[in-house]
């Protein structure tokens, strides 16, 4: 019985270590998918596609550093927030910015 418990504990430790080692970077495809589904689609005058695909196209650039990537997220949000201030896109823009930050941190972070 003791050998069975030790084997189970060892298997659990190996499984936990395997999960921790698979932390991979977010891809542009992941970003687009998360972004398109996070804003609820078209609602009124807000078109999630315009925001998500525009930001994904921007993220295709190689920024070289986390700071430059985060600056691009911030600048895009500021520009789009002003341009879309009257069409109920705040939720979509905020979700896109959060996902952009996650993308930057997973691709350029420590």
Order of alpha helices (4+ residues) and beta strands (2+ residues): alpha-alpha-alpha-alpha-alpha
